Amino acid sequence: MNIRCIAQLQMMLKERGTLTTLLMTSFIFPFAFIVGYCTNLGLNILGVSF
């Protein structure tokens, strides 16, 4: 699950509650940046450029 927009965040708050939404968000955002960083690093090591 990822958070695509403010509406998604609001629905998570409504359906799952504040604590669960905060826990999910605090995992999703750093995880997304880490995956993006690792992907970028791997592509740079392999010499792939766009």
VODRENLO-493885 format. One record per atom (N, C-alpha, C): x, y, z; atom name. Coordinates in Angstrom, 2 decimals. Layout:
N
<<X; Y; Z>; 'CA'>
...
This chain:
50
<<0.84; -1.18; 0.00>; 'N'>
<<0.00; 0.00; 0.00>; 'CA'>
<<0.88; 1.24; 0.00>; 'C'>
<<0.55; 2.17; -0.83>; 'N'>
<<1.27; 3.44; -0.78>; 'CA'>
<<0.28; 4.59; -0.68>; 'C'>
<<0.79; 5.73; -0.29>; 'N'>
<<-0.06; 6.90; -0.10>; 'CA'>
<<0.13; 7.81; -1.30>; 'C'>
<<-0.89; 7.88; -2.14>; 'N'>
<<-0.75; 8.61; -3.39>; 'CA'>
<<-1.14; 10.07; -3.27>; 'C'>
<<-2.04; 10.39; -2.37>; 'N'>
<<-2.49; 11.78; -2.28>; 'CA'>
<<-3.11; 12.03; -0.92>; 'C'>
<<-3.50; 13.26; -0.69>; 'N'>
<<-4.11; 13.65; 0.57>; 'CA'>
<<-5.41; 12.89; 0.80>; 'C'>
<<-6.18; 12.66; -0.24>; 'N'>
<<-7.44; 11.93; -0.10>; 'CA'>
<<-7.20; 10.52; 0.44>; 'C'>
<<-6.16; 9.87; -0.03>; 'N'>
<<-5.82; 8.53; 0.47>; 'CA'>
<<-5.48; 8.59; 1.96>; 'C'>
<<-4.73; 9.60; 2.35>; 'N'>
<<-4.37; 9.78; 3.75>; 'CA'>
<<-5.61; 10.00; 4.60>; 'C'>
<<-6.54; 10.81; 4.11>; 'N'>
<<-7.78; 11.07; 4.84>; 'CA'>
<<-8.62; 9.79; 4.98>; 'C'>
<<-8.67; 8.98; 3.95>; 'N'>
<<-9.43; 7.73; 4.03>; 'CA'>
<<-8.79; 6.76; 5.01>; 'C'>
<<-7.47; 6.73; 5.04>; 'N'>
<<-6.79; 5.88; 6.02>; 'CA'>
<<-7.13; 6.34; 7.43>; 'C'>
<<-7.13; 7.65; 7.66>; 'N'>
<<-7.50; 8.17; 8.97>; 'CA'>
<<-8.91; 7.76; 9.36>; 'C'>
<<-9.82; 7.87; 8.42>; 'N'>
<<-11.22; 7.55; 8.68>; 'CA'>
<<-11.41; 6.05; 8.93>; 'C'>
<<-10.78; 5.21; 8.12>; 'N'>
<<-11.01; 3.77; 8.19>; 'CA'>
<<-10.18; 3.07; 9.25>; 'C'>
<<-8.97; 3.54; 9.48>; 'N'>
<<-8.05; 2.80; 10.35>; 'CA'>
<<-7.74; 3.49; 11.67>; 'C'>
<<-8.01; 4.78; 11.76>; 'N'>
<<-7.72; 5.50; 13.00>; 'CA'>
<<-6.38; 6.22; 12.93>; 'C'>
<<-6.19; 7.12; 13.87>; 'N'>
<<-5.01; 7.98; 13.86>; 'CA'>
<<-3.71; 7.20; 14.10>; 'C'>
<<-3.70; 6.35; 15.12>; 'N'>
<<-2.46; 5.65; 15.45>; 'CA'>
<<-1.99; 4.75; 14.32>; 'C'>
<<-2.89; 3.96; 13.77>; 'N'>
<<-2.52; 3.06; 12.67>; 'CA'>
<<-2.05; 3.85; 11.46>; 'C'>
<<-2.74; 4.95; 11.16>; 'N'>
<<-2.35; 5.78; 10.01>; 'CA'>
<<-0.96; 6.37; 10.22>; 'C'>
<<-0.68; 6.87; 11.41>; 'N'>
<<0.65; 7.42; 11.69>; 'CA'>
<<1.73; 6.36; 11.60>; 'C'>
<<1.45; 5.17; 12.11>; 'N'>
<<2.43; 4.08; 12.04>; 'CA'>
<<2.68; 3.67; 10.58>; 'C'>
<<1.62; 3.55; 9.81>; 'N'>
<<1.78; 3.17; 8.40>; 'CA'>
<<2.54; 4.23; 7.63>; 'C'>
<<2.20; 5.50; 7.86>; 'N'>
<<2.84; 6.60; 7.16>; 'CA'>
<<4.32; 6.71; 7.54>; 'C'>
<<4.61; 6.49; 8.82>; 'N'>
<<6.01; 6.58; 9.26>; 'CA'>
<<6.86; 5.43; 8.70>; 'C'>
<<6.24; 4.37; 8.24>; 'N'>
<<6.97; 3.30; 7.56>; 'CA'>
<<7.02; 3.53; 6.06>; 'C'>
<<5.91; 3.94; 5.46>; 'N'>
<<5.79; 4.03; 4.00>; 'CA'>
<<6.73; 5.09; 3.41>; 'C'>
<<6.74; 6.29; 3.99>; 'N'>
<<7.55; 7.37; 3.40>; 'CA'>
<<9.05; 7.04; 3.41>; 'C'>
<<9.65; 6.67; 4.54>; 'N'>
<<11.08; 6.34; 4.49>; 'CA'>
<<11.37; 5.13; 3.60>; 'C'>
<<10.50; 4.13; 3.61>; 'N'>
<<10.71; 2.95; 2.79>; 'CA'>
<<10.72; 3.31; 1.31>; 'C'>
<<9.80; 4.18; 0.89>; 'N'>
<<9.74; 4.60; -0.51>; 'CA'>
<<11.02; 5.33; -0.92>; 'C'>
<<11.53; 6.21; -0.07>; 'N'>
<<12.77; 6.92; -0.39>; 'CA'>
<<13.97; 5.98; -0.41>; 'C'>
<<14.01; 5.01; 0.49>; 'N'>
<<15.11; 4.05; 0.52>; 'CA'>
<<15.11; 3.19; -0.74>; 'C'>
<<13.93; 2.73; -1.16>; 'N'>
<<13.84; 1.92; -2.38>; 'CA'>
<<14.25; 2.75; -3.60>; 'C'>
<<13.80; 4.00; -3.66>; 'N'>
<<14.20; 4.87; -4.76>; 'CA'>
<<15.70; 5.12; -4.79>; 'C'>
<<16.29; 5.34; -3.62>; 'N'>
<<17.73; 5.56; -3.53>; 'CA'>
<<18.50; 4.32; -3.98>; 'C'>
<<18.07; 3.15; -3.51>; 'N'>
<<18.76; 1.90; -3.89>; 'CA'>
<<18.62; 1.62; -5.37>; 'C'>
<<17.46; 1.90; -5.93>; 'N'>
<<17.26; 1.72; -7.36>; 'CA'>
<<18.17; 2.65; -8.15>; 'C'>
<<18.23; 3.91; -7.74>; 'N'>
<<19.10; 4.88; -8.40>; 'CA'>
<<20.56; 4.46; -8.30>; 'C'>
<<20.97; 4.04; -7.11>; 'N'>
<<22.34; 3.61; -6.90>; 'CA'>
<<22.69; 2.41; -7.79>; 'C'>
<<21.78; 1.43; -7.83>; 'N'>
<<22.02; 0.25; -8.65>; 'CA'>
<<22.12; 0.58; -10.13>; 'C'>
<<21.24; 1.46; -10.61>; 'N'>
<<21.29; 1.86; -12.02>; 'CA'>
<<22.56; 2.63; -12.35>; 'C'>
<<23.00; 3.48; -11.40>; 'N'>
<<24.25; 4.22; -11.62>; 'CA'>
<<25.45; 3.27; -11.65>; 'C'>
<<25.47; 2.27; -10.79>; 'N'>
<<26.56; 1.30; -10.78>; 'CA'>
<<26.59; 0.51; -12.08>; 'C'>
<<25.41; 0.18; -12.60>; 'N'>
<<25.34; -0.57; -13.86>; 'CA'>
<<25.57; 0.32; -15.08>; 'C'>
<<25.64; 1.62; -14.88>; 'N'>
<<25.90; 2.53; -15.99>; 'CA'>
<<24.66; 2.83; -16.83>; 'C'>
<<23.49; 2.62; -16.28>; 'N'>
<<22.26; 2.91; -17.01>; 'CA'>
<<21.94; 4.39; -16.86>; 'C'>
<<21.70; 5.05; -17.97>; 'N'>
<<21.33; 6.46; -17.91>; 'CA'>
<<20.17; 6.70; -18.87>; 'C'>
<<19.40; 7.71; -18.57>; 'N'>
<<18.23; 8.02; -19.37>; 'CA'>
<<18.40; 9.33; -20.06>; 'C'>
